[in-house]
Amino acid sequence: MSRSRTVGEVDEIFRLRKTNLARVLESRYDGSQARLAHAISKSPTTLWRLLTSGPHEKHMGERLARDIEKALLLPRGWLDDVARELQVSAAGSEVRRDAADRLHQRSDHIPSPVPLFSAAGALAWVNSRTSEGKVAMVWCNTPLSDSGFALIVSGQSMEPDFYTGDRVFVGPALTAQTGDIVVARAGDELVIRRFRPLSDSMKLFELVALNPDYASLRAGEAELVGVVVEHHRYRAPRIARHAENG
């Protein structure tokens, strides 16, 4: 049975969570509380209270911290870690941006439109940077290079975190690091997996499905396409959920 934390330990956890959330705010959102609030589905006032000190301060409890990590694609428990000198990517993982992506990154740092594809359309975009017919555009809160795109999730390989109908926003110019969610080309299809390097050079790697019913892929079986920088959940209409539940 785990012991209860002391008051001092609890206060330190609250402090760490606030410090690390502020780090994400500056590193990923250039200090824009409005954009970060949108990304974690909280009101700007709530976010301000999480970041401020004094009588209006709101402590970030365990459940809220885990929800924020999940919304930002941060590893579970990341907000509780002692503050480190990290360059936090827009993907929510501890990764660095390629020099190419830094050079071609949109400079306005406000939501920008990117093309939205099904798996088949995204494959054509990846192969030739072209698309057939009219393409839907969706807003991405994260600055991306011109090769960025959004992909509609299909299949069950990444459940319970990613469901059919969800949208993931992909940065092809980013370099995948340990724990990143990535999109890869496996034969004539695109798959979403978690990246796990098997060597220091990152040339050998494993792409892991979150659903244990699906096999992992190794380097040689799949080619990395890009790193997921945002995840927007699809919520089925209430009537549909009731119908499914009988």
Backbone as JSON, one array per atom type, in Angstrom:
{
  "sequence": "MSRSRTVGEVDEIFRLRKTNLARVLESRYDGSQARLAHAISKSPTTLWRLLTSGPHEKHMGERLARDIEKALLLPRGWLDDVARELQVSAAGSEVRRDAADRLHQRSDHIPSPVPLFSAAGALAWVNSRTSEGKVAMVWCNTPLSDSGFALIVSGQSMEPDFYTGDRVFVGPALTAQTGDIVVARAGDELVIRRFRPLSDSMKLFELVALNPDYASLRAGEAELVGVVVEHHRYRAPRIARHAENG",
  "N": [[0.85, -1.2, 0.0], [0.67, 2.15, -0.96], [2.15, 5.04, 0.53], [0.64, 8.02, 1.85], [1.05, 11.28, 0.44], [2.98, 13.92, 1.88], [2.06, 17.23, 3.02], [3.92, 19.03, 2.1], [5.05, 17.62, -0.04], [2.85, 17.39, -1.75], [2.39, 20.09, -2.33], [4.75, 20.56, -3.76], [4.37, 18.96, -6.02], [2.18, 20.28, -7.19], [3.47, 22.67, -7.78], [5.41, 21.82, -9.64], [3.79, 20.91, -11.73], [2.57, 23.27, -12.55], [4.85, 24.73, -13.35], [5.85, 23.14, -15.46], [3.7, 23.16, -17.21], [3.68, 25.83, -17.88], [6.09, 25.86, -19.25], [5.45, 24.36, -21.51], [3.58, 26.12, -22.59], [5.19, 28.31, -23.37], [7.13, 27.1, -25.04], [5.74, 25.73, -27.02], [3.46, 27.18, -27.75], [4.16, 29.79, -27.94], [3.61, 31.49, -25.8], [0.89, 32.03, -25.99], [-1.95, 31.98, -24.33], [-4.56, 31.61, -25.08], [-4.49, 29.86, -27.27], [-3.35, 27.57, -26.11], [-5.28, 27.0, -24.18], [-7.4, 26.33, -25.85], [-6.33, 24.0, -26.99], [-6.29, 22.21, -24.85], [-8.9, 22.06, -24.22], [-10.04, 23.79, -22.31], [-11.32, 26.68, -20.58], [-10.07, 30.01, -21.2], [-9.91, 31.42, -18.81], [-9.77, 29.38, -16.86], [-7.3, 28.22, -17.55], [-5.62, 30.41, -17.08], [-5.88, 30.6, -14.29], [-4.67, 28.21, -13.57], [-2.05, 28.77, -14.12], [-1.36, 31.02, -12.71], [-0.42, 32.66, -9.59], [-1.36, 33.11, -6.16], [-4.46, 34.42, -4.72], [-6.32, 33.62, -6.65], [-5.41, 31.34, -7.72], [-5.52, 28.07, -9.2], [-5.16, 24.8, -8.27], [-3.59, 22.09, -9.94], [-4.96, 19.12, -10.04], [-4.61, 15.47, -9.77], [-6.24, 14.06, -11.71], [-6.87, 16.12, -13.54], [-4.31, 16.86, -14.39], [-3.47, 14.53, -15.74], [-5.4, 14.46, -17.76], [-4.75, 16.78, -19.19], [-2.17, 16.14, -20.08], [-2.8, 14.02, -21.79], [-4.37, 15.33, -23.71], [-2.46, 16.94, -24.87], [-0.74, 15.14, -25.94], [1.37, 14.34, -24.36], [3.73, 12.29, -22.55], [2.43, 10.13, -20.02], [2.44, 11.43, -16.78], [4.34, 13.32, -17.29], [4.03, 16.03, -16.61], [4.54, 15.97, -13.92], [7.21, 15.65, -13.6], [10.49, 16.72, -12.6], [11.42, 19.96, -13.5], [12.99, 20.22, -16.62], [15.61, 20.99, -18.98], [14.21, 21.23, -21.79], [13.32, 20.9, -25.2], [10.31, 21.3, -26.2], [8.25, 19.72, -28.42], [5.71, 20.58, -30.86], [4.24, 18.36, -31.01], [3.85, 17.43, -28.54], [5.61, 15.74, -27.37], [8.95, 15.02, -26.18], [10.84, 16.18, -28.31], [12.96, 17.24, -31.03], [12.87, 19.82, -33.51], [13.43, 19.48, -37.01], [15.98, 21.2, -38.86], [15.06, 21.97, -41.34], [12.32, 22.12, -40.97], [12.16, 24.21, -39.16], [12.99, 26.3, -40.75], [10.99, 26.46, -42.68], [8.73, 26.79, -41.32], [5.52, 28.1, -40.58], [5.25, 31.52, -39.8], [3.38, 33.01, -38.45], [2.13, 31.79, -36.35], [-0.52, 31.3, -35.63], [-3.72, 29.65, -35.76], [-3.77, 27.7, -38.71], [-4.83, 26.76, -42.03], [-4.84, 23.38, -43.16], [-4.6, 20.66, -45.52], [-7.12, 18.11, -45.46], [-7.3, 14.63, -45.35], [-8.52, 11.35, -46.26], [-7.19, 8.04, -45.64], [-6.37, 7.04, -48.16], [-6.28, 9.36, -49.77], [-4.36, 10.8, -48.37], [-2.11, 9.23, -48.79], [-1.6, 9.62, -51.49], [-0.97, 12.32, -51.37], [1.35, 12.25, -49.81], [3.02, 10.8, -51.5], [3.25, 12.35, -53.85], [2.68, 15.0, -53.32], [0.34, 16.0, -54.31], [-3.19, 16.26, -54.96], [-6.38, 14.83, -55.71], [-9.21, 16.33, -57.15], [-11.48, 18.39, -55.2], [-10.28, 19.52, -52.11], [-10.81, 19.25, -48.65], [-10.23, 21.69, -46.15], [-8.8, 22.11, -42.95], [-8.45, 23.57, -39.68], [-5.35, 23.97, -38.12], [-3.75, 24.19, -35.05], [-1.08, 24.21, -34.59], [2.05, 25.37, -35.75], [3.15, 24.34, -38.96], [5.22, 22.95, -41.56], [4.96, 23.44, -45.15], [4.34, 20.96, -46.09], [2.7, 19.75, -44.3], [-0.23, 17.98, -43.13], [-3.62, 16.83, -42.48], [-5.05, 13.85, -41.21], [-7.65, 11.51, -41.43], [-8.5, 9.26, -39.0], [-8.7, 5.75, -39.25], [-9.83, 2.46, -38.48], [-8.82, 0.18, -35.79], [-6.35, -0.03, -34.58], [-5.01, 1.75, -32.91], [-6.57, 2.17, -30.73], [-7.06, 2.4, -27.19], [-6.75, 5.18, -27.54], [-6.92, 6.5, -29.98], [-9.52, 6.8, -32.24], [-11.67, 5.63, -34.92], [-12.52, 8.14, -37.2], [-11.43, 10.21, -35.73], [-9.12, 12.99, -36.0], [-5.82, 13.44, -37.01], [-2.98, 15.55, -37.0], [-0.25, 16.05, -39.05], [3.26, 16.37, -39.15], [5.46, 16.2, -41.59], [8.11, 17.08, -41.77], [9.29, 16.77, -39.35], [11.46, 15.13, -37.0], [11.19, 11.93, -35.72], [11.08, 10.93, -32.32], [11.7, 9.04, -29.31], [8.72, 7.6, -28.18], [7.0, 9.22, -29.62], [3.95, 9.73, -31.44], [3.41, 8.55, -34.63], [2.98, 8.75, -38.22], [3.12, 6.31, -40.7], [4.21, 4.72, -43.75], [3.16, 1.67, -44.86], [3.62, -0.57, -47.1], [1.04, -0.22, -49.34], [-0.49, 1.43, -47.77], [-1.31, 3.79, -45.13], [-0.34, 3.97, -41.75], [-0.89, 4.49, -38.24], [1.18, 4.76, -35.48], [3.05, 4.19, -32.4], [6.29, 5.44, -31.91], [9.27, 3.67, -31.39], [12.56, 3.62, -30.85], [15.22, 1.34, -31.68], [17.87, 1.53, -31.68], [20.68, 3.71, -31.06], [21.07, 5.41, -33.18], [18.63, 5.75, -34.31], [17.93, 4.57, -36.66], [17.16, 1.96, -36.67], [14.1, 0.79, -35.68], [10.94, 0.36, -33.96], [7.5, 0.23, -34.6], [4.8, 0.68, -32.73], [1.62, -0.64, -32.08], [-1.12, 0.61, -30.19], [-3.25, -0.94, -29.53], [-3.28, -4.16, -28.42], [-3.99, -6.27, -30.04], [-2.99, -5.89, -32.51], [-0.17, -6.18, -34.64], [3.25, -5.11, -34.16], [5.39, -3.02, -36.19], [8.49, -3.13, -37.95], [11.53, -1.33, -38.82], [12.04, -1.26, -42.27], [9.8, -2.69, -42.76], [8.08, -0.65, -42.73], [7.87, 2.83, -43.6], [8.73, 5.91, -42.26], [6.52, 8.66, -42.22], [5.71, 11.05, -40.97], [5.43, 13.07, -37.94], [2.9, 13.06, -35.48], [1.29, 15.98, -34.55], [-0.94, 17.13, -33.5], [-4.06, 16.06, -32.12], [-7.34, 15.6, -32.78], [-10.34, 14.76, -31.4], [-13.04, 12.75, -32.57], [-16.39, 12.96, -31.93], [-19.08, 10.95, -31.7], [-22.51, 11.51, -32.63], [-24.95, 11.88, -30.05], [-27.31, 10.38, -30.37], [-26.49, 8.32, -32.02], [-24.7, 6.96, -30.37], [-26.45, 6.03, -28.41], [-27.93, 4.27, -29.95], [-26.04, 2.36, -30.6], [-25.62, 1.26, -28.14], [-27.92, -0.05, -27.69]],
  "CA": [[0.0, 0.0, 0.0], [1.5, 3.35, -1.06], [1.91, 6.01, 1.59], [0.08, 9.3, 1.43], [2.04, 12.35, 0.32], [2.92, 14.98, 2.88], [1.6, 18.51, 2.49], [5.03, 19.61, 1.34], [5.18, 16.89, -1.3], [1.71, 17.77, -2.59], [2.67, 21.45, -2.81], [5.81, 20.48, -4.75], [3.75, 18.42, -7.24], [1.42, 21.38, -7.78], [4.42, 23.63, -8.34], [6.01, 21.23, -10.84], [2.81, 20.88, -12.81], [2.42, 24.64, -13.05], [6.08, 25.09, -14.04], [5.98, 22.42, -16.72], [2.66, 23.64, -18.11], [4.18, 27.11, -18.38], [7.14, 25.54, -20.22], [4.75, 24.0, -22.74], [2.97, 27.35, -23.11], [6.2, 29.13, -24.03], [7.86, 26.37, -26.06], [4.89, 25.26, -28.11], [2.4, 28.13, -28.14], [4.71, 31.15, -27.92], [2.98, 32.29, -24.75], [-0.53, 32.29, -26.26], [-2.81, 31.2, -23.45], [-5.8, 31.28, -25.8], [-4.26, 28.67, -28.08], [-3.16, 26.43, -25.22], [-6.59, 26.69, -23.59], [-8.16, 25.61, -26.87], [-5.74, 22.68, -27.18], [-6.63, 21.32, -23.73], [-10.36, 22.14, -24.05], [-10.37, 24.52, -21.09], [-11.55, 28.1, -20.81], [-8.88, 30.83, -20.92], [-9.87, 31.76, -17.38], [-9.27, 28.21, -16.13], [-5.86, 28.1, -17.8], [-4.96, 31.49, -16.36], [-5.84, 30.24, -12.88], [-3.69, 27.13, -13.4], [-0.71, 29.3, -14.3], [-1.11, 32.16, -11.84], [-0.21, 32.43, -8.15], [-2.16, 34.04, -5.37], [-5.79, 34.0, -4.29], [-7.11, 33.06, -7.75], [-4.7, 30.16, -8.24], [-6.21, 26.78, -9.22], [-4.2, 23.7, -8.25], [-3.82, 21.06, -10.94], [-5.05, 17.82, -9.4], [-4.14, 14.3, -10.51], [-7.04, 13.78, -12.9], [-6.72, 17.22, -14.48], [-2.97, 16.77, -14.97], [-3.45, 13.43, -16.72], [-6.23, 14.87, -18.91], [-3.99, 17.76, -19.97], [-1.1, 15.39, -20.76], [-3.39, 13.25, -22.89], [-4.79, 16.27, -24.75], [-1.27, 17.49, -25.51], [0.09, 14.02, -26.37], [2.54, 14.23, -23.5], [3.78, 11.03, -21.82], [1.74, 10.16, -18.73], [3.32, 11.79, -15.68], [5.34, 14.31, -17.71], [3.86, 17.28, -15.87], [5.02, 15.79, -12.55], [8.67, 15.52, -13.59], [11.26, 17.91, -12.26], [11.63, 20.78, -14.7], [14.22, 19.92, -17.34], [15.86, 21.84, -20.15], [13.67, 20.47, -22.91], [12.7, 21.6, -26.32], [9.08, 20.54, -26.33], [7.73, 19.89, -29.77], [4.28, 20.77, -30.98], [3.58, 17.06, -30.91], [3.61, 17.11, -27.14], [6.63, 14.83, -26.92], [10.23, 15.67, -26.03], [11.54, 15.97, -29.56], [13.49, 18.47, -31.62], [12.44, 20.07, -34.88], [14.47, 19.51, -38.03], [16.31, 22.54, -39.34], [14.19, 22.27, -42.48], [11.0, 22.52, -40.49], [12.3, 25.52, -38.56], [13.12, 27.29, -41.82], [9.78, 26.57, -43.46], [7.61, 26.89, -40.4], [4.73, 29.34, -40.69], [5.76, 32.44, -38.79], [2.35, 33.76, -37.76], [1.82, 31.07, -35.12], [-1.94, 31.27, -35.34], [-4.27, 28.5, -36.49], [-3.62, 27.78, -40.16], [-5.51, 25.65, -42.7], [-4.06, 22.31, -43.79], [-5.52, 19.74, -46.21], [-7.62, 16.96, -44.71], [-7.4, 13.49, -46.24], [-8.67, 9.98, -45.82], [-5.91, 7.36, -45.78], [-6.01, 6.95, -49.58], [-5.89, 10.69, -50.23], [-3.11, 11.18, -47.71], [-1.03, 8.49, -49.42], [-1.29, 10.33, -52.73], [-0.32, 13.57, -50.97], [2.69, 11.91, -49.36], [3.81, 10.32, -52.62], [3.49, 13.32, -54.92], [2.26, 16.32, -52.87], [-0.79, 16.42, -55.12], [-4.46, 15.67, -54.55], [-7.37, 14.79, -56.77], [-10.47, 16.96, -56.83], [-11.53, 19.41, -54.17], [-9.76, 19.03, -50.83], [-11.27, 19.98, -47.48], [-9.18, 22.29, -45.34], [-9.14, 22.19, -41.53], [-7.54, 24.45, -38.96], [-4.34, 23.36, -37.24], [-3.25, 25.17, -34.08], [0.37, 24.09, -34.5], [2.76, 25.73, -36.99], [3.69, 23.24, -39.72], [5.77, 23.27, -42.87], [3.95, 23.36, -46.2], [4.03, 19.56, -46.35], [1.82, 19.25, -43.26], [-1.58, 17.6, -43.52], [-4.44, 16.17, -41.47], [-5.45, 12.5, -41.62], [-8.79, 10.94, -40.71], [-8.14, 7.95, -38.46], [-9.59, 4.62, -39.53], [-9.33, 1.22, -37.9], [-8.79, 0.04, -34.33], [-5.01, -0.39, -34.13], [-4.5, 2.67, -31.9], [-7.49, 2.3, -29.61], [-8.2, 3.29, -26.9], [-6.42, 6.61, -27.61], [-7.31, 7.03, -31.29], [-10.68, 6.08, -32.77], [-12.1, 5.95, -36.27], [-13.15, 9.45, -37.29], [-10.54, 11.22, -35.16], [-8.21, 13.62, -36.94], [-4.46, 13.7, -36.53], [-2.27, 16.52, -37.82], [1.04, 15.39, -39.26], [4.38, 17.19, -39.6], [6.45, 15.36, -42.26], [9.48, 17.58, -41.64], [9.77, 16.55, -37.99], [12.18, 13.89, -36.73], [10.55, 11.17, -34.65], [11.88, 10.57, -31.16], [11.09, 8.0, -28.48], [7.39, 7.84, -27.65], [6.15, 10.01, -30.51], [2.96, 9.11, -32.3], [3.85, 8.84, -35.99], [2.3, 8.14, -39.36], [4.11, 5.59, -41.51], [3.72, 4.03, -44.94], [3.42, 0.24, -44.84], [3.1, -1.03, -48.38], [0.19, 0.78, -49.99], [-1.39, 2.06, -46.8], [-0.72, 4.57, -44.05], [-0.71, 3.49, -40.43], [-0.52, 5.33, -37.11], [1.81, 3.93, -34.47], [3.98, 4.85, -31.48], [7.66, 5.22, -32.34], [10.19, 3.19, -30.37], [13.85, 3.32, -31.48], [15.93, 0.15, -31.21], [19.3, 1.83, -31.71], [20.96, 5.12, -30.78], [21.01, 6.17, -34.42], [17.22, 5.84, -34.69], [17.7, 3.92, -37.95], [16.4, 0.76, -36.34], [13.0, 1.2, -34.8], [9.72, -0.43, -33.93], [6.28, 1.03, -34.58], [3.97, -0.12, -31.83], [0.18, -0.37, -32.01], [-1.6, 0.68, -28.82], [-4.16, -2.07, -29.39], [-2.42, -5.35, -28.43], [-4.42, -7.22, -31.06], [-2.32, -5.55, -33.76], [1.27, -6.42, -34.58], [4.16, -3.99, -34.36], [6.13, -3.01, -37.45], [9.91, -2.81, -37.81], [12.17, -0.63, -39.93], [12.07, -2.18, -43.39], [8.39, -3.02, -43.02], [7.35, 0.62, -42.82], [8.67, 4.04, -43.79], [8.14, 7.02, -41.52], [5.99, 9.77, -43.02], [5.74, 12.27, -40.17], [5.09, 13.01, -36.52], [1.61, 13.65, -35.14], [1.47, 17.17, -33.72], [-2.22, 17.41, -32.83], [-5.07, 15.01, -32.21], [-8.69, 16.1, -32.53], [-11.24, 13.61, -31.26], [-14.37, 12.75, -33.18], [-17.41, 12.53, -30.97], [-20.28, 10.53, -32.42], [-23.74, 12.1, -32.11], [-25.52, 11.18, -28.91], [-28.3, 9.42, -30.82], [-25.77, 7.17, -32.55], [-24.16, 6.2, -29.25], [-27.55, 5.31, -27.8], [-28.32, 3.18, -30.84], [-25.04, 1.32, -30.48], [-25.76, 0.62, -26.82], [-29.2, -0.73, -27.63]],
  "C": [[0.89, 1.25, 0.0], [1.13, 4.34, 0.03], [1.33, 7.29, 1.02], [1.19, 10.34, 1.35], [1.86, 13.33, 1.46], [2.42, 16.26, 2.22], [2.69, 19.14, 1.63], [5.2, 18.94, -0.02], [4.05, 17.25, -2.27], [1.93, 19.16, -3.17], [3.74, 21.43, -3.9], [5.27, 19.94, -6.08], [2.95, 19.51, -7.94], [2.36, 22.39, -8.45], [5.04, 23.11, -9.63], [5.05, 21.24, -12.01], [2.62, 22.26, -13.41], [3.65, 25.04, -13.87], [6.17, 24.43, -15.41], [4.88, 22.81, -17.71], [3.08, 24.99, -18.7], [5.28, 26.9, -19.42], [6.52, 25.16, -21.56], [4.16, 25.24, -23.4], [4.0, 28.16, -23.91], [6.85, 28.4, -25.2], [7.01, 26.03, -27.27], [3.93, 26.32, -28.63], [2.85, 29.59, -28.07], [4.0, 32.06, -26.93], [1.52, 32.58, -24.95], [-1.41, 31.4, -25.4], [-4.1, 30.8, -24.15], [-5.63, 30.0, -26.6], [-4.06, 27.43, -27.21], [-4.48, 26.03, -24.58], [-7.45, 25.91, -24.58], [-7.65, 24.18, -27.02], [-6.12, 21.71, -26.07], [-8.11, 21.37, -23.38], [-10.75, 22.74, -22.7], [-10.59, 25.98, -21.43], [-10.26, 28.86, -20.55], [-8.76, 31.2, -19.46], [-9.33, 30.62, -16.55], [-7.77, 28.06, -16.32], [-5.1, 29.19, -17.05], [-4.83, 31.17, -14.88], [-4.84, 29.12, -12.61], [-2.26, 27.66, -13.43], [-0.35, 30.42, -13.32], [-0.81, 31.72, -10.42], [-1.05, 33.45, -7.39], [-3.56, 33.53, -5.11], [-6.63, 33.36, -5.39], [-6.5, 31.78, -8.32], [-5.57, 28.9, -8.15], [-5.16, 25.68, -9.26], [-4.6, 22.65, -9.29], [-3.78, 19.69, -10.27], [-4.61, 16.7, -10.32], [-4.92, 14.08, -11.81], [-6.88, 14.86, -13.96], [-5.35, 17.16, -15.16], [-2.89, 15.69, -16.03], [-4.27, 13.77, -17.96], [-5.47, 15.85, -19.81], [-2.87, 17.07, -20.73], [-1.65, 14.64, -21.96], [-3.79, 14.17, -24.04], [-3.6, 16.8, -25.54], [-0.32, 16.42, -26.03], [1.42, 13.96, -25.61], [2.54, 12.86, -22.83], [3.1, 11.18, -20.46], [2.75, 10.45, -17.62], [4.34, 12.86, -16.02], [5.24, 15.59, -16.9], [4.4, 17.19, -14.44], [6.54, 15.71, -12.46], [9.32, 16.84, -13.19], [11.57, 18.66, -13.55], [13.0, 20.48, -15.31], [14.39, 20.9, -18.48], [15.45, 21.05, -21.37], [13.26, 21.41, -24.01], [11.46, 20.8, -26.64], [8.48, 20.79, -27.7], [6.24, 20.13, -29.74], [3.54, 19.47, -30.88], [3.29, 16.7, -29.47], [4.6, 16.11, -26.61], [7.95, 15.58, -26.85], [11.06, 15.41, -27.28], [12.08, 17.29, -30.04], [12.93, 18.61, -33.02], [13.64, 19.99, -35.8], [14.75, 20.95, -38.41], [15.41, 22.94, -40.49], [12.82, 22.74, -42.01], [11.06, 23.89, -39.84], [12.33, 26.61, -39.63], [11.81, 27.53, -42.54], [8.53, 26.72, -42.6], [6.85, 28.2, -40.62], [5.08, 30.25, -39.52], [4.66, 33.13, -38.0], [1.91, 33.09, -36.46], [0.37, 31.24, -34.68], [-2.52, 30.1, -36.1], [-4.23, 28.72, -37.99], [-4.31, 26.59, -40.82], [-4.53, 24.66, -43.3], [-5.04, 21.37, -44.48], [-5.87, 18.53, -45.36], [-7.86, 15.81, -45.68], [-7.88, 12.25, -45.5], [-7.32, 9.31, -46.02], [-5.45, 7.32, -47.24], [-5.55, 8.3, -50.11], [-4.59, 11.14, -49.64], [-1.92, 10.47, -48.35], [-0.61, 9.16, -50.72], [-0.55, 11.63, -52.44], [1.13, 13.32, -50.56], [3.58, 11.54, -50.54], [4.18, 11.42, -53.61], [3.16, 14.76, -54.56], [1.16, 16.9, -53.77], [-2.04, 15.74, -54.59], [-5.43, 15.75, -55.71], [-8.66, 15.45, -56.3], [-10.34, 17.99, -55.73], [-11.13, 18.82, -52.82], [-10.3, 19.9, -49.71], [-10.07, 20.52, -46.71], [-9.68, 22.39, -43.9], [-8.07, 23.0, -40.82], [-6.63, 23.65, -38.04], [-3.77, 24.44, -36.33], [-1.73, 25.22, -34.02], [1.03, 24.51, -35.8], [3.37, 24.5, -37.65], [4.35, 23.75, -40.99], [4.68, 23.06, -43.91], [3.56, 21.93, -46.53], [3.06, 18.97, -45.33], [0.43, 18.93, -43.78], [-2.31, 16.98, -42.34], [-4.95, 14.85, -42.05], [-6.62, 12.05, -40.78], [-8.44, 9.52, -40.28], [-9.18, 6.92, -38.88], [-8.98, 3.36, -38.93], [-9.19, 1.3, -36.39], [-7.39, -0.16, -33.75], [-4.48, 0.5, -33.02], [-5.51, 2.97, -30.81], [-6.79, 1.81, -28.34], [-7.9, 4.79, -27.0], [-6.87, 7.27, -28.9], [-8.41, 6.17, -31.87], [-10.98, 6.51, -34.2], [-12.88, 7.26, -36.28], [-12.35, 10.56, -36.64], [-9.67, 11.82, -36.26], [-6.85, 13.81, -36.28], [-3.77, 14.63, -37.52], [-0.8, 16.12, -37.86], [2.08, 16.38, -39.78], [5.44, 16.32, -40.25], [7.89, 15.81, -42.08], [10.05, 17.39, -40.24], [10.49, 15.21, -37.88], [11.55, 13.19, -35.54], [11.55, 10.84, -33.55], [11.07, 9.59, -30.32], [9.72, 8.44, -27.96], [6.48, 8.65, -28.54], [5.1, 9.13, -31.18], [3.31, 9.53, -33.73], [2.89, 8.24, -37.01], [3.38, 7.52, -40.23], [3.42, 4.95, -42.71], [4.14, 2.57, -44.85], [2.8, -0.35, -46.1], [2.3, 0.08, -49.04], [-0.84, 1.38, -49.05], [-0.6, 2.85, -45.77], [-1.23, 4.04, -42.72], [-0.25, 4.51, -39.4], [0.03, 4.41, -36.02], [2.61, 4.8, -33.49], [5.4, 4.44, -31.84], [8.53, 4.79, -31.18], [11.52, 2.82, -31.04], [14.5, 2.09, -30.85], [17.43, 0.33, -31.27], [19.49, 3.32, -31.46], [20.83, 5.98, -32.02], [19.59, 6.41, -34.91], [16.93, 5.17, -36.03], [16.96, 2.61, -37.79], [15.31, 1.15, -35.35], [11.85, 0.2, -34.9], [8.55, 0.53, -33.86], [5.22, 0.21, -33.89], [2.51, 0.32, -31.89], [-0.24, -0.33, -30.55], [-2.57, -0.45, -28.51], [-3.33, -3.35, -29.48], [-2.82, -6.4, -29.45], [-3.73, -6.99, -32.4], [-0.81, -5.67, -33.59], [2.06, -5.12, -34.74], [4.85, -4.13, -35.71], [7.58, -2.62, -37.17], [10.39, -1.98, -39.0], [12.37, -1.64, -41.05], [10.68, -2.63, -43.76], [7.56, -1.76, -43.2], [8.33, 1.78, -42.95], [7.99, 5.2, -43.1], [7.72, 8.13, -42.47], [6.06, 11.08, -42.25], [5.31, 12.03, -38.75], [3.75, 13.69, -36.29], [1.83, 14.82, -34.18], [0.2, 17.59, -33.0], [-3.15, 16.23, -33.05], [-6.41, 15.61, -31.83], [-9.64, 14.92, -32.5], [-12.55, 13.83, -31.99], [-15.35, 12.22, -32.16], [-18.68, 12.22, -31.73], [-21.5, 11.2, -31.82], [-24.34, 11.23, -31.01], [-26.49, 10.08, -29.36], [-27.65, 8.16, -31.35], [-25.22, 6.32, -31.42], [-25.25, 5.41, -28.56], [-27.95, 4.1, -28.64], [-27.36, 2.02, -30.71], [-25.18, 0.56, -29.17], [-27.08, -0.11, -26.67], [-30.18, 0.01, -26.78]]
}
